[in-house]
């Protein structure tokens, strides 16, 4: 959970740093991705039973570790988008089983 929070902060910082040079539509995409990330983190905090499989956790951590201070908001959004899609898929599978 802390790793997701950390990436969320890095995205916010990257968005702010690139704000002057980013077209409006691109900035909107960044903000939508940040919003999806916030919703995902809130769901996970609310229901701690919604966890990834060990393989999913390893994949997510590897993706999160790919986020560094040197990459831009666009790359962070791509990484976060992949993580969110996997989390949403996993949570969706769990809720359909229950």
N, CA and C atoms as a LAMMPS dump frame, in Angstrom:
ITEM: TIMESTEP
0
ITEM: NUMBER OF ATOMS
294
ITEM: BOX BOUNDS ff ff ff
-5.0000000000000000e+02 5.0000000000000000e+02
-5.0000000000000000e+02 5.0000000000000000e+02
-5.0000000000000000e+02 5.0000000000000000e+02
ITEM: ATOMS id mol type element x y z
1 1 1 N 0.833 -1.186 0
2 1 2 C 0 0 0
3 1 3 C 0.882 1.256 0
4 2 1 N 1.954 1.222 0.783
5 2 2 C 2.849 2.384 0.829
6 2 3 C 3.487 2.654 -0.522
7 3 1 N 3.79 1.589 -1.241
8 3 2 C 4.399 1.766 -2.558
9 3 3 C 3.428 2.459 -3.504
10 4 1 N 2.15 2.086 -3.435
11 4 2 C 1.143 2.747 -4.274
12 4 3 C 1.012 4.217 -3.909
13 5 1 N 1.016 4.508 -2.607
14 5 2 C 0.943 5.897 -2.147
15 5 3 C 2.146 6.69 -2.65
16 6 1 N 3.307 6.07 -2.616
17 6 2 C 4.531 6.732 -3.067
18 6 3 C 4.464 7.068 -4.554
19 7 1 N 3.983 6.124 -5.349
20 7 2 C 3.865 6.363 -6.79
21 7 3 C 2.829 7.444 -7.059
22 8 1 N 1.758 7.451 -6.276
23 8 2 C 0.725 8.478 -6.421
24 8 3 C 1.324 9.869 -6.19
25 9 1 N 2.171 9.992 -5.195
26 9 2 C 2.838 11.265 -4.902
27 9 3 C 3.791 11.636 -6.026
28 10 1 N 4.546 10.654 -6.53
29 10 2 C 5.476 10.928 -7.629
30 10 3 C 4.731 11.42 -8.862
31 11 1 N 3.553 10.841 -9.132
32 11 2 C 2.76 11.296 -10.273
33 11 3 C 2.316 12.739 -10.063
34 12 1 N 1.85 13.057 -8.87
35 12 2 C 1.414 14.428 -8.584
36 12 3 C 2.562 15.417 -8.781
37 13 1 N 3.735 15.057 -8.331
38 13 2 C 4.904 15.928 -8.492
39 13 3 C 5.286 16.085 -9.963
40 14 1 N 5.232 14.991 -10.716
41 14 2 C 5.573 15.055 -12.132
42 14 3 C 4.562 15.906 -12.895
43 15 1 N 3.279 15.759 -12.558
44 15 2 C 2.245 16.574 -13.206
45 15 3 C 2.508 18.049 -12.937
46 16 1 N 2.808 18.369 -11.695
47 16 2 C 3.068 19.769 -11.334
48 16 3 C 4.301 20.301 -12.053
49 17 1 N 5.345 19.495 -12.146
50 17 2 C 6.581 19.934 -12.79
51 17 3 C 6.395 20.182 -14.288
52 18 1 N 5.519 19.396 -14.918
53 18 2 C 5.327 19.506 -16.365
54 18 3 C 4.141 20.388 -16.741
55 19 1 N 3.48 20.957 -15.778
56 19 2 C 2.224 21.664 -16.001
57 19 3 C 2.298 22.741 -17.084
58 20 1 N 3.333 23.549 -17.057
59 20 2 C 3.439 24.666 -18.011
60 20 3 C 3.655 24.191 -19.443
61 21 1 N 4.248 23.022 -19.603
62 21 2 C 4.648 22.56 -20.93
63 21 3 C 3.755 21.454 -21.482
64 22 1 N 2.693 21.109 -20.772
65 22 2 C 1.841 19.996 -21.161
66 22 3 C 0.532 20.497 -21.753
67 23 1 N 0.154 19.989 -22.926
68 23 2 C -1.14 20.382 -23.497
69 23 3 C -2.293 19.973 -22.572
70 24 1 N -3.375 20.696 -22.682
71 24 2 C -4.524 20.485 -21.803
72 24 3 C -5.051 19.057 -21.847
73 25 1 N -5.177 18.478 -23.044
74 25 2 C -5.712 17.118 -23.138
75 25 3 C -4.805 16.103 -22.457
76 26 1 N -3.508 16.316 -22.55
77 26 2 C -2.544 15.41 -21.904
78 26 3 C -2.626 15.558 -20.386
79 27 1 N -2.737 16.796 -19.925
80 27 2 C -2.866 17.05 -18.486
81 27 3 C -4.134 16.391 -17.952
82 28 1 N -5.208 16.444 -18.738
83 28 2 C -6.466 15.816 -18.34
84 28 3 C -6.281 14.308 -18.178
85 29 1 N -5.564 13.698 -19.106
86 29 2 C -5.25 12.265 -19.017
87 29 3 C -4.469 11.961 -17.733
88 30 1 N -3.493 12.791 -17.429
89 30 2 C -2.712 12.598 -16.205
90 30 3 C -3.62 12.661 -14.979
91 31 1 N -4.49 13.652 -14.964
92 31 2 C -5.383 13.828 -13.811
93 31 3 C -6.392 12.683 -13.697
94 32 1 N -6.875 12.183 -14.815
95 32 2 C -7.781 11.028 -14.79
96 32 3 C -7.073 9.794 -14.242
97 33 1 N -5.826 9.603 -14.656
98 33 2 C -5.051 8.475 -14.151
99 33 3 C -4.833 8.622 -12.647
100 34 1 N -4.514 9.823 -12.201
101 34 2 C -4.336 10.07 -10.764
102 34 3 C -5.648 9.79 -10.02
103 35 1 N -6.768 10.176 -10.602
104 35 2 C -8.068 9.918 -9.986
105 35 3 C -8.362 8.435 -9.873
106 36 1 N -8.056 7.68 -10.947
107 36 2 C -8.238 6.217 -10.886
108 36 3 C -7.351 5.608 -9.808
109 37 1 N -6.135 6.129 -9.703
110 37 2 C -5.21 5.631 -8.679
111 37 3 C -5.767 5.907 -7.291
112 38 1 N -6.292 7.108 -7.07
113 38 2 C -6.878 7.446 -5.773
114 38 3 C -8.032 6.518 -5.433
115 39 1 N -8.914 6.258 -6.403
116 39 2 C -10.04 5.362 -6.168
117 39 3 C -9.566 3.962 -5.827
118 40 1 N -8.563 3.505 -6.533
119 40 2 C -8.02 2.17 -6.296
120 40 3 C -7.435 2.062 -4.89
121 41 1 N -6.658 3.051 -4.493
122 41 2 C -6.05 3.04 -3.154
123 41 3 C -7.138 3.082 -2.085
124 42 1 N -8.176 3.905 -2.283
125 42 2 C -9.268 3.978 -1.311
126 42 3 C -9.974 2.64 -1.174
127 43 1 N -10.243 1.961 -2.306
128 43 2 C -10.898 0.652 -2.26
129 43 3 C -10.045 -0.358 -1.506
130 44 1 N -8.753 -0.332 -1.785
131 44 2 C -7.859 -1.281 -1.115
132 44 3 C -7.758 -0.997 0.389
133 45 1 N -7.757 0.284 0.757
134 45 2 C -7.716 0.634 2.179
135 45 3 C -9.01 0.236 2.879
136 46 1 N -10.118 0.411 2.178
137 46 2 C -11.434 0.123 2.758
138 46 3 C -11.63 -1.37 2.981
139 47 1 N -11.194 -2.161 2.035
140 47 2 C -11.384 -3.606 2.118
141 47 3 C -10.044 -4.304 1.961
142 48 1 N -9.381 -4.528 3.066
143 48 2 C -8.032 -5.119 3.043
144 48 3 C -8.031 -6.565 2.542
145 49 1 N -9.219 -7.192 2.441
146 49 2 C -9.262 -8.562 1.936
147 49 3 C -9.048 -8.61 0.43
148 50 1 N -9.175 -7.47 -0.232
149 50 2 C -8.959 -7.394 -1.678
150 50 3 C -7.469 -7.227 -1.944
151 51 1 N -6.792 -8.33 -1.975
152 51 2 C -5.35 -8.29 -2.189
153 51 3 C -4.995 -9.074 -3.445
154 52 1 N -3.865 -8.777 -3.963
155 52 2 C -3.37 -9.478 -5.135
156 52 3 C -2.787 -10.825 -4.745
157 53 1 N -2.747 -11.705 -5.704
158 53 2 C -2.055 -12.968 -5.529
159 53 3 C -0.562 -12.663 -5.354
160 54 1 N 0.193 -13.627 -4.844
161 54 2 C 1.642 -13.388 -4.72
162 54 3 C 2.288 -12.997 -6.056
163 55 1 N 1.843 -13.622 -7.153
164 55 2 C 2.396 -13.276 -8.465
165 55 3 C 2.01 -11.847 -8.839
166 56 1 N 0.776 -11.47 -8.54
167 56 2 C 0.307 -10.114 -8.831
168 56 3 C 1.059 -9.076 -8.027
169 57 1 N 1.321 -9.394 -6.764
170 57 2 C 2.089 -8.473 -5.92
171 57 3 C 3.498 -8.285 -6.469
172 58 1 N 4.124 -9.383 -6.864
173 58 2 C 5.488 -9.294 -7.393
174 58 3 C 5.505 -8.455 -8.665
175 59 1 N 4.522 -8.669 -9.541
176 59 2 C 4.435 -7.903 -10.78
177 59 3 C 4.23 -6.422 -10.486
178 60 1 N 3.301 -6.12 -9.572
179 60 2 C 3.009 -4.724 -9.228
180 60 3 C 4.238 -4.048 -8.622
181 61 1 N 4.928 -4.73 -7.731
182 61 2 C 6.114 -4.141 -7.11
183 61 3 C 7.21 -3.9 -8.141
184 62 1 N 7.357 -4.816 -9.079
185 62 2 C 8.356 -4.627 -10.131
186 62 3 C 7.999 -3.402 -10.977
187 63 1 N 6.708 -3.261 -11.289
188 63 2 C 6.264 -2.095 -12.065
189 63 3 C 6.474 -0.81 -11.278
190 64 1 N 6.137 -0.834 -9.999
191 64 2 C 6.306 0.352 -9.149
192 64 3 C 7.78 0.725 -9.049
193 65 1 N 8.639 -0.279 -8.948
194 65 2 C 10.078 -0.005 -8.874
195 65 3 C 10.603 0.616 -10.159
196 66 1 N 9.853 0.472 -11.26
197 66 2 C 10.238 1.102 -12.519
198 66 3 C 9.998 2.6 -12.534
199 67 1 N 9.26 3.091 -11.546
200 67 2 C 8.979 4.521 -11.454
201 67 3 C 10.126 5.174 -10.69
202 68 1 N 10.738 6.144 -11.329
203 68 2 C 11.824 6.858 -10.668
204 68 3 C 11.6 8.356 -10.812
205 69 1 N 12.392 9.106 -10.125
206 69 2 C 12.303 10.56 -10.163
207 69 3 C 12.644 11.102 -11.553
208 70 1 N 13.369 10.319 -12.342
209 70 2 C 13.856 10.812 -13.625
210 70 3 C 12.844 10.706 -14.756
211 71 1 N 11.795 9.916 -14.601
212 71 2 C 10.852 9.76 -15.71
213 71 3 C 9.717 10.771 -15.587
214 72 1 N 9.072 11.029 -16.694
215 72 2 C 8.03 12.044 -16.729
216 72 3 C 6.654 11.501 -16.379
217 73 1 N 5.71 12.409 -16.324
218 73 2 C 4.346 12.071 -15.956
219 73 3 C 3.731 11.073 -16.932
220 74 1 N 4.046 11.199 -18.211
221 74 2 C 3.494 10.286 -19.208
222 74 3 C 3.894 8.848 -18.952
223 75 1 N 5.16 8.636 -18.67
224 75 2 C 5.642 7.283 -18.376
225 75 3 C 5.074 6.773 -17.06
226 76 1 N 4.991 7.632 -16.069
227 76 2 C 4.404 7.228 -14.786
228 76 3 C 2.952 6.823 -15.006
229 77 1 N 2.217 7.577 -15.812
230 77 2 C 0.815 7.246 -16.097
231 77 3 C 0.688 5.886 -16.766
232 78 1 N 1.587 5.583 -17.684
233 78 2 C 1.553 4.27 -18.335
234 78 3 C 1.756 3.151 -17.322
235 79 1 N 2.729 3.314 -16.462
236 79 2 C 3.01 2.301 -15.445
237 79 3 C 1.83 2.174 -14.487
238 80 1 N 1.329 3.301 -14.005
239 80 2 C 0.201 3.295 -13.078
240 80 3 C -1.034 2.704 -13.756
241 81 1 N -1.26 3.066 -15.014
242 81 2 C -2.398 2.516 -15.74
243 81 3 C -2.364 1.001 -15.796
244 82 1 N -1.181 0.436 -16.042
245 82 2 C -1.03 -1.02 -16.058
246 82 3 C -1.283 -1.625 -14.684
247 83 1 N -0.777 -0.975 -13.656
248 83 2 C -0.984 -1.477 -12.282
249 83 3 C -2.467 -1.424 -11.931
250 84 1 N -3.115 -0.309 -12.234
251 84 2 C -4.529 -0.151 -11.917
252 84 3 C -5.362 -1.187 -12.667
253 85 1 N -5.06 -1.391 -13.943
254 85 2 C -5.805 -2.382 -14.729
255 85 3 C -5.687 -3.763 -14.096
256 86 1 N -4.493 -4.112 -13.648
257 86 2 C -4.297 -5.414 -13.004
258 86 3 C -5.054 -5.49 -11.683
259 87 1 N -4.995 -4.421 -10.89
260 87 2 C -5.724 -4.409 -9.618
261 87 3 C -7.226 -4.498 -9.849
262 88 1 N -7.729 -3.736 -10.818
263 88 2 C -9.16 -3.761 -11.111
264 88 3 C -9.585 -5.139 -11.612
265 89 1 N -8.755 -5.756 -12.437
266 89 2 C -9.051 -7.091 -12.943
267 89 3 C -9.097 -8.096 -11.797
268 90 1 N -8.113 -8.018 -10.915
269 90 2 C -8.034 -8.941 -9.787
270 90 3 C -9.217 -8.751 -8.843
271 91 1 N -9.531 -7.503 -8.518
272 91 2 C -10.641 -7.21 -7.625
273 91 3 C -11.948 -7.654 -8.276
274 92 1 N -12.083 -7.425 -9.581
275 92 2 C -13.282 -7.843 -10.296
276 92 3 C -13.46 -9.344 -10.268
277 93 1 N -12.356 -10.103 -10.42
278 93 2 C -12.431 -11.562 -10.349
279 93 3 C -12.85 -12.019 -8.968
280 94 1 N -12.295 -11.379 -7.92
281 94 2 C -12.625 -11.774 -6.562
282 94 3 C -14.092 -11.501 -6.255
283 95 1 N -14.606 -10.346 -6.693
284 95 2 C -15.981 -10.002 -6.374
285 95 3 C -16.97 -10.884 -7.142
286 96 1 N -16.591 -11.391 -8.317
287 96 2 C -17.484 -12.272 -9.061
288 96 3 C -17.509 -13.672 -8.474
289 97 1 N -16.444 -14.057 -7.762
290 97 2 C -16.379 -15.366 -7.12
291 97 3 C -17.204 -15.384 -5.856
292 98 1 N -17.256 -14.263 -5.138
293 98 2 C -17.943 -14.212 -3.855
294 98 3 C -19.424 -14.165 -4.002
